[in-house]
Amino acid sequence: MFALVRYFGVLLILLVVVSSVGCASKKIKTYESVSDVRNEVVRSALTVLGKPYKNNAKGPDYFDCSGLVYYAYKMSNVAVPVSTGGLLQAGRAIERSEVLPGDLVFFKIKKESHVGIMLNRKEFIHASKSRGVAVDDVDTGYWKRYFLSYRGILY
């Protein structure tokens, strides 16, 4: 009897620990934006967080990097090019100090271009081949090494 009570006690403690660790959602800080459109682009992108990667996919169930941008902007009634190359030519080049939520960030990884949507001046959302739609920090070593530019699409 004592062994059974002890077993359930340990099980209860494990349940409490497991339920309190790792279940909290990641908090993403966004800045006050100058337009509702910027907020809508960010909201649209965040609604598909965790969706899997698929080459040439434009959503809503699978995404590649430019497909995520296309989808988030389309949900906000803003037309943008479908390809990363086209997005690299869209809008205007901006400095990091000018970055607002909804602006684009580009990377050159080996011979491929990669794009994401800025959530604030540090974090961006993108479609990762290994993790699907995910949020990362532009200041981490990997992304800092391959950083290419920022572009403002919305004015």
C-alpha positions as CSV (number, residue, x, y, z in Angstrom):
1,M,0.0,0.0,0.0
2,F,2.8,2.4,0.9
3,A,4.5,1.7,-2.4
4,L,1.3,2.6,-4.3
5,V,0.9,5.9,-2.4
6,R,4.6,6.7,-3.0
7,Y,4.2,5.9,-6.7
8,F,1.2,8.2,-7.1
9,G,3.0,10.9,-5.1
10,V,6.0,10.8,-7.4
11,L,3.7,10.7,-10.4
12,L,1.8,13.8,-9.2
13,I,5.1,15.7,-8.6
14,L,6.3,14.8,-12.1
15,L,3.0,15.9,-13.6
16,V,3.2,19.3,-11.9
17,V,6.9,19.8,-13.0
18,V,6.2,18.8,-16.6
19,S,3.1,20.9,-16.9
20,S,4.8,24.0,-15.5
21,V,8.0,23.7,-17.6
22,G,8.2,24.1,-21.4
23,C,4.5,24.8,-21.9
24,A,4.7,28.6,-21.7
25,S,4.5,30.2,-25.1
26,K,7.4,32.4,-26.3
27,K,6.7,36.1,-25.8
28,I,7.4,38.1,-28.8
29,K,7.8,41.8,-28.3
30,T,6.5,44.0,-31.1
31,Y,6.7,47.8,-31.2
32,E,3.9,50.2,-31.7
33,S,3.5,50.4,-35.4
34,V,2.7,53.4,-37.5
35,S,0.0,51.5,-39.4
36,D,-2.7,48.8,-38.9
37,V,-1.4,47.2,-42.1
38,R,2.0,46.4,-40.5
39,N,0.2,44.9,-37.5
40,E,-2.0,42.8,-39.7
41,V,1.1,41.5,-41.7
42,V,2.7,40.4,-38.4
43,R,-0.5,38.9,-37.0
44,S,-1.1,37.0,-40.3
45,A,2.5,35.6,-40.2
46,L,2.2,34.6,-36.5
47,T,-1.0,32.7,-37.0
48,V,0.9,30.1,-39.1
49,L,3.8,29.7,-36.6
50,G,4.8,26.0,-36.5
51,K,3.4,25.2,-40.0
52,P,5.8,22.9,-41.9
53,Y,8.2,23.9,-44.7
54,K,7.6,22.8,-48.3
55,N,9.5,24.2,-51.3
56,N,7.4,26.6,-53.4
57,A,4.5,26.5,-51.0
58,K,2.5,29.7,-50.4
59,G,0.2,28.5,-47.6
60,P,-1.9,28.1,-45.7
61,D,-0.8,24.6,-44.7
62,Y,2.9,24.6,-45.9
63,F,5.3,27.5,-46.6
64,D,8.7,28.3,-48.1
65,C,10.3,31.6,-47.0
66,S,9.0,33.8,-49.8
67,G,5.6,32.0,-49.6
68,L,5.2,33.0,-46.0
69,V,5.9,36.7,-46.9
70,Y,3.5,36.5,-49.8
71,Y,0.8,34.9,-47.6
72,A,1.1,37.4,-44.7
73,Y,1.0,40.4,-47.1
74,K,-1.8,38.9,-49.1
75,M,-3.9,38.3,-46.0
76,S,-3.3,42.1,-45.3
77,N,-4.4,43.0,-48.9
78,V,-0.9,44.0,-50.0
79,A,0.5,42.6,-53.2
80,V,4.1,41.6,-53.2
81,P,6.3,39.5,-55.5
82,V,6.1,35.8,-55.0
83,S,9.8,35.0,-55.2
84,T,12.7,36.0,-52.9
85,G,14.5,37.6,-55.9
86,G,11.4,39.7,-56.6
87,L,11.1,40.7,-52.9
88,L,14.8,41.7,-52.9
89,Q,13.8,44.3,-55.6
90,A,10.6,45.5,-53.9
91,G,10.3,48.5,-51.7
92,R,13.4,50.3,-50.5
93,A,16.6,49.4,-48.7
94,I,16.5,50.5,-45.0
95,E,18.9,50.5,-42.1
96,R,18.3,48.5,-39.0
97,S,17.5,51.7,-37.1
98,E,14.6,52.2,-39.5
99,V,13.2,48.7,-39.2
100,L,9.5,48.4,-38.2
101,P,7.3,45.3,-37.8
102,G,6.4,44.0,-41.2
103,D,9.6,45.0,-42.9
104,L,11.6,42.3,-44.6
105,V,15.0,40.8,-43.7
106,F,17.2,39.0,-46.2
107,F,20.0,36.5,-45.8
108,K,22.4,34.9,-48.3
109,I,23.0,31.3,-47.2
110,K,25.5,29.6,-49.5
111,K,24.0,30.4,-53.0
112,E,20.4,30.7,-51.8
113,S,18.6,33.9,-50.7
114,H,16.3,33.6,-47.6
115,V,13.7,36.1,-46.4
116,G,11.7,36.7,-43.2
117,I,9.4,39.3,-41.7
118,M,10.6,41.5,-38.9
119,L,8.5,41.4,-35.7
120,N,10.6,44.0,-34.0
121,R,14.2,45.2,-34.4
122,K,15.6,41.8,-33.3
123,E,13.2,39.0,-34.0
124,F,11.8,37.8,-37.3
125,I,9.5,35.1,-38.5
126,H,10.4,32.9,-41.4
127,A,9.9,29.5,-43.0
128,S,12.9,27.3,-42.0
129,K,13.6,24.1,-44.0
130,S,14.3,22.3,-40.7
131,R,11.7,23.8,-38.3
132,G,8.9,25.2,-40.5
133,V,7.6,28.6,-39.7
134,A,9.7,29.8,-36.7
135,V,10.8,32.9,-34.9
136,D,14.5,33.7,-34.7
137,D,16.8,36.5,-33.6
138,V,18.9,38.4,-36.2
139,D,21.7,38.8,-33.7
140,T,22.4,35.1,-33.2
141,G,25.7,33.9,-34.8
142,Y,24.1,32.0,-37.6
143,W,21.8,34.7,-38.8
144,K,24.3,37.5,-38.2
145,R,26.8,35.6,-40.4
146,Y,24.5,35.3,-43.4
147,F,22.7,38.7,-43.0
148,L,22.2,40.5,-46.3
149,S,19.8,43.5,-45.9
150,Y,16.5,44.9,-44.7
151,R,13.8,46.2,-47.0
152,G,10.8,48.3,-46.3
153,I,7.7,47.4,-48.3
154,L,5.1,49.4,-46.4
155,Y,5.3,53.2,-46.1
